[in-house]
Structure formats: structure tokens, C-alpha cells
Amino acid sequence: MLSVLIASLALSCALSGATELFDRNLAYSSPFVNAPHLSHNTRSLQARHIEYAKRQLSDTQSSDGFKDEHYPTFYGGDFSSSPWIYNGGINFTHAAALMKSLFMNAQGDPFHDSVLLWTRAVPTGPKLPSDVSIPVCVSFKIFDNAHLAGHPIDSGDAFTSYDVDFTLKVEATNLKPDTHYWYQFSDCANPKTVSPVGATRTIATPDTPAHLVNGGKPLEFAVFSCSRYQDGYFNAYGVAAHNTSAEIFVHLGDYARIYESLGSGAKIGRQTLGRELATIADYRLRLNQYRTDVSLVDAHVKAPWITDDHEVADQAWKAGTADSNDTSVGCSFSKSGACFTDRKLAAVRAYHEWMPIRQVDPDDKLRIWRNFQIGKLLDLTMLDTRQYDRDITDVCPFIESIADEPSRSLMGFPQENWFFDTLTASHHRGAIWRIVGQQIVFTQLNESGFDVDAWDGYRANRARVLDHLYNNKISNTIILSGDSHANWVSDLARPNDTTTYNPATGKGAIGVEFAGTAVTSSSAFGAGILPPAADALSQQYVRVNEDLQWSEGSYRGFFTLALDTKTATATYYAMRNISTANLDAFASATFVVEAGANKLSRPVAGGKVQAGALKVQV
């Protein structure tokens, strides 16, 4: 019986207010709040949910005298018993039926007074509703203590449904700045069904004095990029969650590898499901599978995430990818069987459903570039060097010949101008540090092959960034990078220009770049390369690249960045084994940048590292 599986609407809102329960779930607005033709129209969703449950909202009388009171079904009944929300049990999980069931929470994009909370609430039970339009109702509560004691700071209900893959993303508001919080989801219809407790935090207000941010303690970020399911277990996330003091996790692209072959992960229990992705179902399946990794689950529950890079396809640019482009030839380039435009919209929708990321400007294309002012201690500026107006990349065989073209942009000129204005505003407002999160290696790397997908393929754009920093005397800029599947640490200077920059002392530099390796994706030095062979290559790289101070290419891992008013300290972590789930890791190198120095402190890394090659040692 349907009545066994569903419950009547027992919420405080009236029927007209039920739409608010859809609206509160931000996943329905994916990808654009103000473009209903590209998002879910929640008014239509509400109408769909109730249209079969009633014939009218008030009593009516026909011309022949028949009074139609409460008659929502063939057998009659009171409107209060009409089907409204699913009541057969739910699992707060991201896992589909074919995967191991794991509970899942996440949170992200913290402001000084709010944070996004995310979960997935999948209908369970021996009898699922035959009408998939019945929504799942989820409650959330957020507290200022880990025991969830006392009155919640914010709470509410929201709907989710199959339309958004049963994901739910709400904004918890009325929070205090620079404060830790704990939250939990529950089933509206069965309040004893709850999710695990998640931890999150807000950031400081922009005018908070730098020495008071995070209570005067260093604020630590964990920085990741490039997870590939079939290549190994995501142990780096678990190490960061359990063995560091990181309070905000930053991800710089390739959160999920959504292209290429499916690989040979079966031998370690990591067989990738699906195919090269093209449809909304494809992208949802891949994100779903990635979220079954225990370390990734732990990391999402531990701290708020700040992410970038819409996951679409390999080497994406504004009008295509390496194998999927809208051209006169049509879709023949696409191995996945989808034209780029359709593929991109499907990927972006799934990304916004599954990731706790805010929509910056729903009327501005696919914009995710944004800035976080964290007191007077720092600005964290997140760029999009993949999807937003990026000029052509490796689809064209002549990229190297046009890499210096002034009109060529990696970010698109609207984002580029915004970036320059943001750097200037950060400097003028007195923020100590300018931290720039973006996807690809900024420093020019000779002898590693011309990388059309890095800033080397957009040299004029890189020159404009450096010119803006030098000409405006903007200090304390640290660029964070990923994508290359190797570790690189450099002084930030004009590429290999020894007339204005001294690689021994760092004099003449305008900042620092910390580029991190992959969580699991194979090394750029060669899949499975061992440390001795990788270190030999690193020695060559640091020898021929003036700005490059450290290189390491064997270990998979991540790095942390701890900031206070005087120093920025980056610690690189190496995973000893990713063929099983474990937390076996070691710190391979530590680097210090002193405020105002605009270079790595000498001797670089204290003159000693546990892996890779230092310039000072070559």
C-alpha cells in the first residue's frame, strides 16, 4: 500500500509554502539560479507532487448542486492524508544500489556568517514508492558544540528527489564569524534516522585584525588535486583529515577524473564504473563512485571544502575538449558520443549537485571564480583556468606557435581583469597574504616538454599577471597549483630571467608558487616511477630551471599551508602506499616564506628534504 511508504504532510508550512522546501535545496538551482530553462523549476516540481493528491484546495459546488468536498482518490478521503513525503526510510549516503553503502556529509564555501551543508538522502526499505515524484524530506540542525547539546543555531527542512539525484545542499545561516560548528541531518518522517555528525567552521570577517584570525593560531589549509579512482586509494584525504591540523580543505581540479580509459583498477578493488562521460547519468555515477572512498568521506566530514574546476572532460577550453568539440563535423570527435555543449551542461549540473560550492553569479556563464576575505590575514582567490573563456588548448597542433599571442587568455579577459582588481584591492585593504588557488603549474618548466595545458601555453597571460604584481608592488603572493601529478616549488619571477632574479638568494622574486602532486593520478615522470629514477629527473629539472627550487615526482600526496602574520609554512606529505586504504605517510619537505620577503626562505627547506631534489643540493 502506498500509505505504508509515504506520510502526510506534517510540517509547519502551508501548501503554498511547500515550494520553499524545494527552494531551500540549492541543488535544484543547478547550474543557474536565474535561468529556469537550465535548472529545475521548483514550482513545477511542487505541482507535480500534489496534482494527483487532490482535486481542489477549497470546497467547490457545481452548477447542478453537487458539492465536491474532500475527494482526492476514487475511494474518498481527507486531504490531510494525501501522499506528500516518502516515509519508507532513507539512507544518508551517496551510494547507489550497486555500491557499498556509506553515510556521507559534506560542507563548503564558508563565509563569516554562513556555510553550505550537503548530504545525499536515498530512499531505502523493502518497498520503494512506485511514484518517483514523491519527495524525500530532510531536516538539518547545526550546533556550536560537538555533542549537539542545547538549542541549534540554525535548523530547517528541505526536499530532495530523483531530479537532483537525491542530493541536498542547504545554507546554514546566522552563524558567528571564525567559529567552529557541528551539524547533522535527519529524516523528517523518521527523526531517529540520522546522518553522522559533521564538523565545519566559518571564516573571520574581512575587517578582523590579522593577529586575531583563528584565535591567533596559524590557519592551516590542506591542498589537493587530481584523484583517479583506478590508480589507487585516496589516502591523502584521510591523512589530512586525521593527521594534520588543517581546518579548510582546498581542491585544485580533477576531483574526479571523468575521461580517459577506465584503467585496470580491478586488481586492487578499484574498477571504475561506466564509460567516458557524456550524460548527466554518467557524471552522477562517477561522482557517486568516488564518494565511496573512506578517506574522502572522512575528509568531507572533517572540514569545509573550497573547490574549483568544473569537471567536464580532458583538456577542456571554452568551446571544446581534447576529443569533444562543436564543429561543422558535428560530434564525430567525441568518443563519448556527445557534443561539447551538451556534455558541458550535464557535467556542470552534476558538479553543482554533488559539490558544496556556491553559485557566484548565476547570470555569468559558468563562473566559479571567487574571493574569500579571511580577516586582514589573507585573501584566498580561486580562479577557473579550465571552463571560463579559456582559449584553445591541445586540440590545435600549433599551440606553441601562438602561445605568446597577446590576445590569448587562459582565464578570459573578464576574469583576468577581475583577478587583477582583486589582487590590488587585497593589497590596499591591508591583507597580509594573497593566496591564489588555480589548477595548473604557473612557473615555466624547461626540459619537461612543452605543456600546452599549463601556463606555458598562455605566456602572454602569465606575463600580464607578473607585470601586475611587479608594477603595483603587490607583495606576499603565493600561487597554489595542481594538475601536473608532481611536486614543484618555485620562487615567483619572470621565467628564467637571471638579470632581475637571483636563484641563489631569491632576490628579485615577487612571490612563491607551491604546486602539489596528485592524490592518486599517475606521475608525470612515468606511471609507477620509483624514487631514485624520479629524483634523477628532478635533479635535472632544478638544474635547468632558474626559478625552480624543489622537484619531486614519485610519491602521491598533498600539502598543507599554515599562515600567520609573520610566516607561511608549506609542508608536503608523501603517501607510502596507495594500493590499499591506509594512513601511512611522511612529510617529504617543509618550506617557509617570511611576510614581506616575496621568496622562499634560505636555505630552502632548511637545506634538507626527505624526497626529491633541492636546487641547493644539485
Secondary structure, DSSP 4 states (H G I P E B T S, - for coil): -HHHHEE---SSS-GGGHHHHHHT-GGGG-S-TT-TTTS--HHHHHHHHHTTT-S-SS-EE-TTS-EE-S-SSTT---GGGS--EE-S-EEEB---TTS---B-EEEE---SS-EEEEEEEEE-SSS--S-TTSPEEEEEEEESSTT--SS-SEEEEEEE-GGGTTEEEEEE-SPPTT-EEEEEEEESS-TT-BPPPEEEEPPPPTTS-GGGGGGGSPEEEEEE----GGG---HHHHHHHHHS---EEEE-S-SS--SS---SGGGGT-PPPS-S--SHHHHHHHHHHHTT-HHHHHHHHHS-EEE-----STT-BTTB-SS-B-BTTBTTT-TTS--HHHHHHHHHHHHHHHS----S-TTSTT---EEEEETTTEEEEE--SSSSSPPP-TTSTTHHHHTT-TT--SS-HHHHHHHHHHHHHHHHTT-SEEEEE-SS--S--TTS---TTSGGGGHHHHHHHHHHHHHTT---EEEEE-SSSSEEEEEE-STT-TTT--TTT-TT--EEEEE---SSSPPTT-TT--HHHHHHHHHHHHHH-SSEEEEE-S-EEEEEEEE-SSEEEEEEEEES--SS----EEEEEEEEEETTT-SPPSSGGGG--SSSEEGGG-
